[in-house]
Amino acid sequence: MILFSFLDNSRLSLEPSVSHITTTEVLRRDLQTVNEELAELKKKWKEEKKQLVNENAVLQDTANRLNAQVKEEARRLAETERKGERKRLTVENVSFVLVYLIKVSEIA
Protein backbone atom coordinates (compact mmCIF):
# COMPACT_ATOMS: atom_id res chain seq x y z
CA MET A 1 0.00 0.00 0.00
CA ILE A 2 2.77 2.43 0.76
CA LEU A 3 4.37 1.78 -2.63
CA PHE A 4 1.02 2.35 -4.40
CA SER A 5 0.51 5.59 -2.54
CA PHE A 6 4.00 6.75 -3.55
CA LEU A 7 3.33 5.98 -7.24
CA ASP A 8 0.05 7.89 -7.16
CA ASN A 9 1.77 10.95 -5.68
CA SER A 10 4.64 10.88 -8.17
CA ARG A 11 2.27 10.58 -11.12
CA LEU A 12 0.22 13.50 -9.91
CA SER A 13 3.26 15.70 -9.55
CA LEU A 14 4.18 15.09 -13.22
CA GLU A 15 0.82 16.28 -14.50
CA PRO A 16 0.51 20.04 -14.88
CA SER A 17 -1.84 21.67 -12.45
CA VAL A 18 -4.86 23.64 -13.56
CA SER A 19 -3.38 26.87 -12.23
CA HIS A 20 -0.15 26.22 -14.15
CA ILE A 21 -2.09 25.73 -17.40
CA THR A 22 -4.13 28.86 -16.75
CA THR A 23 -0.99 30.86 -16.01
CA THR A 24 0.61 29.62 -19.24
CA GLU A 25 -2.47 30.59 -21.25
CA VAL A 26 -2.55 34.03 -19.67
CA LEU A 27 1.15 34.52 -20.40
CA ARG A 28 0.65 33.44 -24.02
CA ARG A 29 -2.22 35.91 -24.44
CA ASP A 30 -0.16 38.66 -22.80
CA LEU A 31 2.78 37.91 -25.09
CA GLN A 32 0.51 37.95 -28.12
CA THR A 33 -0.92 41.32 -27.03
CA VAL A 34 2.56 42.75 -26.49
CA ASN A 35 3.67 41.49 -29.91
CA GLU A 36 0.61 43.08 -31.54
CA GLU A 37 1.31 46.37 -29.77
CA LEU A 38 4.96 46.18 -30.82
CA ALA A 39 3.94 45.59 -34.45
CA GLU A 40 1.61 48.59 -34.28
CA LEU A 41 4.35 50.78 -32.78
CA LYS A 42 6.76 49.65 -35.50
CA LYS A 43 4.19 50.54 -38.17
CA LYS A 44 3.63 54.00 -36.64
CA TRP A 45 7.40 54.52 -36.33
CA LYS A 46 7.88 53.71 -40.03
CA GLU A 47 5.12 56.16 -40.98
CA GLU A 48 6.61 58.91 -38.82
CA LYS A 49 10.09 58.21 -40.20
CA LYS A 50 8.78 58.46 -43.77
CA GLN A 51 7.08 61.77 -42.95
CA LEU A 52 10.22 63.15 -41.29
CA VAL A 53 12.39 62.10 -44.22
CA ASN A 54 9.99 63.89 -46.59
CA GLU A 55 9.95 67.00 -44.40
CA ASN A 56 13.74 66.93 -44.19
CA ALA A 57 13.98 66.79 -47.99
CA VAL A 58 11.67 69.79 -48.33
CA LEU A 59 13.62 71.74 -45.70
CA GLN A 60 16.94 70.84 -47.32
CA ASP A 61 15.64 71.95 -50.70
CA THR A 62 14.42 75.24 -49.22
CA ALA A 63 17.75 75.81 -47.45
CA ASN A 64 19.66 75.11 -50.67
CA ARG A 65 17.45 77.52 -52.60
CA LEU A 66 17.84 80.23 -49.97
CA ASN A 67 21.62 79.72 -49.86
CA ALA A 68 21.75 80.06 -53.65
CA GLN A 69 19.72 83.27 -53.47
CA VAL A 70 21.99 84.74 -50.80
CA LYS A 71 25.10 83.79 -52.80
CA GLU A 72 23.62 85.39 -55.90
CA GLU A 73 22.78 88.55 -53.97
CA ALA A 74 26.31 88.65 -52.53
CA ARG A 75 27.75 88.14 -56.02
CA ARG A 76 25.65 91.01 -57.40
CA LEU A 77 26.68 93.25 -54.52
CA ALA A 78 30.36 92.44 -55.04
CA GLU A 79 30.03 93.04 -58.78
CA THR A 80 28.34 96.37 -58.19
CA GLU A 81 31.05 97.45 -55.74
CA ARG A 82 33.78 96.42 -58.20
CA LYS A 83 32.30 98.69 -60.80
CA GLY A 84 32.77 101.53 -58.36
CA GLU A 85 29.10 101.91 -57.66
CA ARG A 86 28.07 101.83 -54.09
CA LYS A 87 24.84 99.90 -53.86
CA ARG A 88 22.50 101.17 -51.24
CA LEU A 89 20.81 98.72 -48.97
CA THR A 90 17.19 99.02 -49.79
CA VAL A 91 14.29 97.87 -47.71
CA GLU A 92 13.98 94.94 -50.12
CA ASN A 93 17.59 93.82 -49.54
CA VAL A 94 17.22 94.07 -45.76
CA SER A 95 13.91 92.18 -45.76
CA PHE A 96 15.42 89.44 -47.93
CA VAL A 97 18.28 88.96 -45.49
CA LEU A 98 15.87 88.95 -42.53
CA VAL A 99 13.62 86.35 -44.17
CA TYR A 100 16.67 84.21 -44.92
CA LEU A 101 17.90 84.41 -41.33
CA ILE A 102 14.46 83.52 -39.97
CA LYS A 103 14.13 80.50 -42.27
CA VAL A 104 17.63 79.30 -41.47
CA SER A 105 16.92 79.56 -37.73
CA GLU A 106 13.70 77.55 -38.23
CA ILE A 107 15.60 74.81 -40.04
CA ALA A 108 18.18 74.55 -37.30
Secondary structure, DSSP 8 states (H G I E B T S, - for coil): -HHHHHHHHHHHHHS--HHHHHHHHHHHHHHHHHHHHHHHHHHHHHHHHHHHHHHHHHHHHHHHHHHHHHHHHHHHHHHHHHTT------HHHHHHHHHHHHHHHHH-
